[in-house]
Amino acid sequence: MRLARRALALLLAAPALARAQAFPSQPVRILLPQPPGSANDAVARIIAEPMARALGQAVVVDNRPGANGTVAVNALKQQRPDGHALLLSGVSQLSFNPHLYPTLPYDPVRDFTYVAPVTDAPFILLASKRSGIASVPDLLARARAQPGRITYASAGIGNSTHLSMEMIADRAGVSFLHVPYPGSGQALTSVVSGETDAMIIVLGVALGQVRAGAVTPLALVAKRRVPALPDLPTQREAGIEAPVMPGWFGLLGPAGMPEDPVTALNAAVRAALADETAQRRLADNLLVPFPGSAADLRRRMEADSAVWGEFIRRRGLRPD
């Protein structure tokens, strides 16, 4: 009799238990390691609404900039691994930072659950009008003739805008003078004004200045040309044999997330990337949809970490 009552109680509790375990049961929050107006922020806000429709819950964007992404990462590590708190991470946080910071407070393999790749983005190599640099061969010839005299701007030591130029210098056997700024906007402004000679930057950030003729585009830092600038050669076509700077973003959760929320979130990201409005907005920002599995994202992280980690260690690159 007692066993029968217990079985009946479990049967009656089953619907409530199923509801408690259903995902998502509350709004999903996406933590961002960059401030509003950044490429990271644009991606999150573009996918948030179609993801919310797919999940049946609001998707909230929560900017947590600072320390080259570690502020947002530490915030994520403090969340429950139930899928309601995620991080939209860029390649820097996962594939670069572990090699740049000897005491980084997270491990990209151990401390996260990989959920979904989201977008990729091409970069562009450009020069100031004042420099008179008109092409990649011109840039490299001047750097060889005047080692360390050609200046380039970046958004800070260890940033993609820094590592990409150092990789080109390394592979081409030249040296540039690095001038770091607090952010990509300030760095680009320095090139427009002629304060610095060149830089590499996300294409979507610089396209307006390129189209306005305020800077000279030299090469697309990508594997393929893009429709927005069909006549601009890729770095390889322009004579630079170097790894292309990756510009991807992916969604992560805290370590230990169950399979069900990972599957649901991955499906929601795929739905968002297939949404016509989201596709149009991504194209407007020159962001390329990067749908795939959680395993795809992890493999991409590991491959880029191997290439850029070896380079960072060999060159002894460290933030101040």
NORGIKA-V932435 format. One record per residue. RES is the residue in three letters. SS is DSSP state (H for helix, E for strand, - for the rest). OMEGA is omega in radians with two decimals (NA if undefined). NEAR is the number of other C-alpha atoms within 12 Angstrom. Layout:
BEGIN
res=RES ss=SS omega=OMEGA near=NEAR
res=RES ss=SS omega=OMEGA near=NEAR
END
This chain:
BEGIN
res=MET ss=- omega=-3.13 near=7
res=ARG ss=H omega=3.11 near=8
res=LEU ss=H omega=3.12 near=9
res=ALA ss=H omega=3.12 near=10
res=ARG ss=H omega=3.13 near=11
res=ARG ss=H omega=3.11 near=12
res=ALA ss=H omega=3.12 near=13
res=LEU ss=H omega=3.13 near=13
res=ALA ss=H omega=3.12 near=15
res=LEU ss=H omega=3.13 near=15
res=LEU ss=H omega=3.14 near=14
res=LEU ss=H omega=-3.11 near=13
res=ALA ss=H omega=-3.03 near=14
res=ALA ss=H omega=3.13 near=14
res=PRO ss=H omega=3.13 near=13
res=ALA ss=H omega=3.12 near=13
res=LEU ss=H omega=3.12 near=13
res=ALA ss=H omega=3.12 near=15
res=ARG ss=H omega=-3.12 near=13
res=ALA ss=H omega=-3.10 near=14
res=GLN ss=H omega=-3.12 near=17
res=ALA ss=- omega=3.12 near=21
res=PHE ss=- omega=-0.09 near=27
res=PRO ss=- omega=3.12 near=31
res=SER ss=- omega=3.14 near=19
res=GLN ss=- omega=3.11 near=21
res=PRO ss=- omega=3.10 near=24
res=VAL ss=E omega=-3.09 near=36
res=ARG ss=E omega=3.08 near=36
res=ILE ss=E omega=3.08 near=41
res=LEU ss=E omega=-3.13 near=43
res=LEU ss=E omega=3.12 near=43
res=PRO ss=- omega=-3.12 near=38
res=GLN ss=- omega=-3.08 near=36
res=PRO ss=- omega=3.03 near=25
res=PRO ss=- omega=-3.13 near=19
res=GLY ss=- omega=3.12 near=20
res=SER ss=- omega=3.08 near=23
res=ALA ss=H omega=3.10 near=38
res=ASN ss=H omega=3.14 near=45
res=ASP ss=H omega=-3.14 near=30
res=ALA ss=H omega=3.14 near=32
res=VAL ss=H omega=-3.10 near=47
res=ALA ss=H omega=-3.08 near=45
res=ARG ss=H omega=3.09 near=30
res=ILE ss=H omega=-3.07 near=35
res=ILE ss=H omega=-3.01 near=44
res=ALA ss=H omega=-3.07 near=38
res=GLU ss=H omega=3.11 near=28
res=PRO ss=H omega=3.03 near=29
res=MET ss=H omega=3.14 near=37
res=ALA ss=H omega=3.11 near=31
res=ARG ss=H omega=-3.13 near=22
res=ALA ss=H omega=-3.07 near=27
res=LEU ss=H omega=-3.08 near=33
res=GLY ss=- omega=3.09 near=21
res=GLN ss=- omega=3.09 near=23
res=ALA ss=- omega=3.03 near=22
res=VAL ss=E omega=-3.00 near=34
res=VAL ss=E omega=3.11 near=27
res=VAL ss=E omega=-3.04 near=34
res=ASP ss=E omega=-3.10 near=28
res=ASN ss=E omega=3.10 near=31
res=ARG ss=- omega=-3.09 near=28
res=PRO ss=- omega=3.05 near=28
res=GLY ss=- omega=3.03 near=19
res=ALA ss=H omega=3.10 near=27
res=ASN ss=H omega=3.04 near=35
res=GLY ss=H omega=-3.02 near=36
res=THR ss=H omega=3.09 near=32
res=VAL ss=H omega=3.14 near=27
res=ALA ss=H omega=-3.14 near=37
res=VAL ss=H omega=3.12 near=43
res=ASN ss=H omega=3.09 near=30
res=ALA ss=H omega=3.13 near=28
res=LEU ss=H omega=-3.09 near=37
res=LYS ss=H omega=-3.13 near=30
res=GLN ss=- omega=-3.08 near=21
res=GLN ss=- omega=3.05 near=27
res=ARG ss=- omega=-3.12 near=21
res=PRO ss=- omega=-3.10 near=28
res=ASP ss=- omega=3.09 near=34
res=GLY ss=- omega=-3.12 near=41
res=HIS ss=- omega=3.04 near=36
res=ALA ss=E omega=-3.09 near=39
res=LEU ss=E omega=3.05 near=46
res=LEU ss=E omega=2.99 near=52
res=LEU ss=E omega=-3.03 near=49
res=SER ss=E omega=2.99 near=49
res=GLY ss=E omega=-3.14 near=44
res=VAL ss=H omega=-3.08 near=41
res=SER ss=H omega=-3.06 near=41
res=GLN ss=H omega=-3.01 near=47
res=LEU ss=H omega=-3.02 near=47
res=SER ss=H omega=-3.11 near=41
res=PHE ss=H omega=-3.02 near=44
res=ASN ss=H omega=-3.14 near=39
res=PRO ss=H omega=3.13 near=34
res=HIS ss=H omega=-3.13 near=33
res=LEU ss=H omega=-3.04 near=33
res=TYR ss=- omega=-3.11 near=29
res=PRO ss=- omega=-3.13 near=17
res=THR ss=- omega=-3.13 near=12
res=LEU ss=- omega=-3.05 near=22
res=PRO ss=- omega=3.05 near=21
res=TYR ss=- omega=3.11 near=28
res=ASP ss=- omega=-3.06 near=25
res=PRO ss=- omega=3.12 near=35
res=VAL ss=- omega=-2.99 near=23
res=ARG ss=- omega=-2.90 near=17
res=ASP ss=- omega=-3.08 near=25
res=PHE ss=E omega=2.88 near=37
res=THR ss=E omega=3.14 near=37
res=TYR ss=E omega=-3.02 near=43
res=VAL ss=E omega=-3.06 near=43
res=ALA ss=E omega=2.89 near=42
res=PRO ss=E omega=-3.05 near=40
res=VAL ss=E omega=-3.11 near=50
res=THR ss=E omega=2.97 near=40
res=ASP ss=E omega=-3.11 near=36
res=ALA ss=E omega=3.05 near=40
res=PRO ss=- omega=3.02 near=42
res=PHE ss=E omega=3.11 near=41
res=ILE ss=E omega=3.02 near=47
res=LEU ss=E omega=-3.11 near=47
res=LEU ss=E omega=-3.13 near=46
res=ALA ss=E omega=3.08 near=43
res=SER ss=E omega=3.06 near=37
res=LYS ss=- omega=-3.09 near=27
res=ARG ss=- omega=-3.12 near=19
res=SER ss=- omega=-3.07 near=28
res=GLY ss=- omega=3.12 near=23
res=ILE ss=- omega=-3.00 near=30
res=ALA ss=- omega=-3.08 near=25
res=SER ss=- omega=3.07 near=30
res=VAL ss=H omega=3.08 near=35
res=PRO ss=H omega=3.10 near=21
res=ASP ss=H omega=3.12 near=19
res=LEU ss=H omega=-3.09 near=41
res=LEU ss=H omega=3.12 near=32
res=ALA ss=H omega=3.13 near=23
res=ARG ss=H omega=3.14 near=24
res=ALA ss=H omega=3.11 near=28
res=ARG ss=H omega=-3.12 near=19
res=ALA ss=H omega=-3.11 near=16
res=GLN ss=- omega=-3.08 near=16
res=PRO ss=- omega=3.09 near=18
res=GLY ss=- omega=-3.12 near=21
res=ARG ss=- omega=3.10 near=23
res=ILE ss=- omega=-3.09 near=34
res=THR ss=E omega=3.00 near=35
res=TYR ss=E omega=-3.12 near=44
res=ALA ss=E omega=3.03 near=45
res=SER ss=E omega=3.08 near=39
res=ALA ss=- omega=3.08 near=32
res=GLY ss=- omega=3.13 near=30
res=ILE ss=- omega=-3.12 near=33
res=GLY ss=- omega=3.09 near=40
res=ASN ss=- omega=3.11 near=41
res=SER ss=H omega=-3.13 near=42
res=THR ss=H omega=3.08 near=43
res=HIS ss=H omega=-3.06 near=40
res=LEU ss=H omega=-3.09 near=45
res=SER ss=H omega=3.12 near=43
res=MET ss=H omega=3.11 near=46
res=GLU ss=H omega=3.09 near=39
res=MET ss=H omega=3.12 near=34
res=ILE ss=H omega=3.12 near=35
res=ALA ss=H omega=-3.13 near=33
res=ASP ss=H omega=-3.08 near=23
res=ARG ss=H omega=-3.13 near=21
res=ALA ss=H omega=3.14 near=25
res=GLY ss=- omega=3.13 near=21
res=VAL ss=- omega=3.07 near=26
res=SER ss=- omega=3.06 near=27
res=PHE ss=- omega=3.04 near=34
res=LEU ss=E omega=-3.08 near=24
res=HIS ss=E omega=3.08 near=31
res=VAL ss=E omega=-3.12 near=31
res=PRO ss=E omega=3.08 near=32
res=TYR ss=- omega=-3.11 near=26
res=PRO ss=- omega=-3.12 near=21
res=GLY ss=- omega=-3.10 near=29
res=SER ss=H omega=-3.13 near=34
res=GLY ss=H omega=3.13 near=27
res=GLN ss=H omega=3.12 near=24
res=ALA ss=H omega=3.13 near=38
res=LEU ss=H omega=3.11 near=42
res=THR ss=H omega=-3.14 near=30
res=SER ss=H omega=3.10 near=33
res=VAL ss=H omega=3.12 near=40
res=VAL ss=H omega=-3.10 near=32
res=SER ss=H omega=-3.09 near=21
res=GLY ss=- omega=3.09 near=27
res=GLU ss=- omega=3.01 near=24
res=THR ss=- omega=-2.99 near=35
res=ASP ss=- omega=-2.99 near=39
res=ALA ss=E omega=2.98 near=49
res=MET ss=E omega=2.93 near=56
res=ILE ss=E omega=-3.06 near=49
res=ILE ss=E omega=3.07 near=48
res=VAL ss=E omega=-3.06 near=41
res=LEU ss=H omega=-3.11 near=42
res=GLY ss=H omega=3.14 near=37
res=VAL ss=H omega=-3.01 near=31
res=ALA ss=H omega=-2.99 near=38
res=LEU ss=H omega=3.14 near=29
res=GLY ss=H omega=3.14 near=22
res=GLN ss=H omega=3.09 near=26
res=VAL ss=H omega=-3.12 near=31
res=ARG ss=H omega=3.12 near=16
res=ALA ss=- omega=-3.13 near=13
res=GLY ss=- omega=-3.10 near=16
res=ALA ss=- omega=3.11 near=23
res=VAL ss=E omega=3.12 near=35
res=THR ss=E omega=3.09 near=36
res=PRO ss=E omega=-3.12 near=42
res=LEU ss=E omega=-3.12 near=39
res=ALA ss=E omega=3.04 near=41
res=LEU ss=E omega=3.12 near=43
res=VAL ss=E omega=-3.07 near=43
res=ALA ss=- omega=-3.14 near=35
res=LYS ss=- omega=-3.10 near=26
res=ARG ss=- omega=3.03 near=24
res=ARG ss=- omega=-3.12 near=25
res=VAL ss=- omega=-3.13 near=26
res=PRO ss=H omega=-3.11 near=15
res=ALA ss=H omega=3.13 near=23
res=LEU ss=H omega=-2.99 near=24
res=PRO ss=- omega=-3.10 near=12
res=ASP ss=- omega=-3.12 near=16
res=LEU ss=- omega=-3.11 near=29
res=PRO ss=- omega=2.98 near=26
res=THR ss=E omega=-3.13 near=32
res=GLN ss=- omega=3.13 near=35
res=ARG ss=- omega=3.10 near=25
res=GLU ss=- omega=-3.13 near=22
res=ALA ss=- omega=3.06 near=27
res=GLY ss=- omega=3.13 near=23
res=ILE ss=- omega=3.09 near=33
res=GLU ss=- omega=-3.10 near=21
res=ALA ss=- omega=3.06 near=29
res=PRO ss=- omega=3.12 near=28
res=VAL ss=- omega=3.09 near=35
res=MET ss=- omega=3.10 near=40
res=PRO ss=- omega=-3.13 near=37
res=GLY ss=- omega=-3.02 near=45
res=TRP ss=- omega=3.00 near=39
res=PHE ss=E omega=3.12 near=44
res=GLY ss=E omega=3.12 near=49
res=LEU ss=E omega=3.11 near=53
res=LEU ss=E omega=2.98 near=52
res=GLY ss=E omega=3.05 near=45
res=PRO ss=E omega=3.10 near=38
res=ALA ss=- omega=3.05 near=30
res=GLY ss=- omega=3.10 near=23
res=MET ss=- omega=3.07 near=28
res=PRO ss=- omega=-3.08 near=23
res=GLU ss=H omega=-3.04 near=20
res=ASP ss=H omega=3.11 near=19
res=PRO ss=H omega=3.08 near=33
res=VAL ss=H omega=3.13 near=35
res=THR ss=H omega=-3.13 near=25
res=ALA ss=H omega=-3.13 near=30
res=LEU ss=H omega=3.10 near=49
res=ASN ss=H omega=3.10 near=37
res=ALA ss=H omega=3.13 near=28
res=ALA ss=H omega=3.09 near=37
res=VAL ss=H omega=3.11 near=43
res=ARG ss=H omega=3.10 near=32
res=ALA ss=H omega=3.13 near=30
res=ALA ss=H omega=-3.12 near=38
res=LEU ss=H omega=3.09 near=37
res=ALA ss=H omega=-3.12 near=25
res=ASP ss=- omega=-3.05 near=23
res=GLU ss=H omega=3.14 near=16
res=THR ss=H omega=3.11 near=18
res=ALA ss=H omega=3.12 near=31
res=GLN ss=H omega=3.13 near=27
res=ARG ss=H omega=-3.13 near=19
res=ARG ss=H omega=3.07 near=24
res=LEU ss=H omega=3.12 near=31
res=ALA ss=H omega=3.11 near=26
res=ASP ss=H omega=3.13 near=22
res=ASN ss=- omega=-3.13 near=31
res=LEU ss=- omega=3.07 near=32
res=LEU ss=E omega=-3.04 near=35
res=VAL ss=E omega=3.07 near=34
res=PRO ss=E omega=-3.07 near=35
res=PHE ss=- omega=-3.13 near=31
res=PRO ss=- omega=3.12 near=29
res=GLY ss=- omega=-3.12 near=30
res=SER ss=- omega=3.04 near=27
res=ALA ss=H omega=3.13 near=32
res=ALA ss=H omega=3.09 near=22
res=ASP ss=H omega=3.14 near=21
res=LEU ss=H omega=-3.13 near=36
res=ARG ss=H omega=3.11 near=30
res=ARG ss=H omega=3.13 near=22
res=ARG ss=H omega=3.10 near=30
res=MET ss=H omega=-3.08 near=37
res=GLU ss=H omega=-3.13 near=21
res=ALA ss=H omega=-3.14 near=20
res=ASP ss=H omega=3.09 near=31
res=SER ss=H omega=3.14 near=29
res=ALA ss=H omega=-3.09 near=20
res=VAL ss=H omega=-3.02 near=24
res=TRP ss=H omega=3.08 near=36
res=GLY ss=H omega=3.11 near=30
res=GLU ss=H omega=-3.13 near=20
res=PHE ss=H omega=-3.13 near=29
res=ILE ss=H omega=-3.13 near=33
res=ARG ss=H omega=-3.11 near=22
res=ARG ss=H omega=-3.13 near=16
res=ARG ss=H omega=3.13 near=19
res=GLY ss=- omega=-3.10 near=19
res=LEU ss=- omega=3.13 near=27
res=ARG ss=- omega=3.02 near=24
res=PRO ss=- omega=3.12 near=21
res=ASP ss=- omega=NA near=10
END
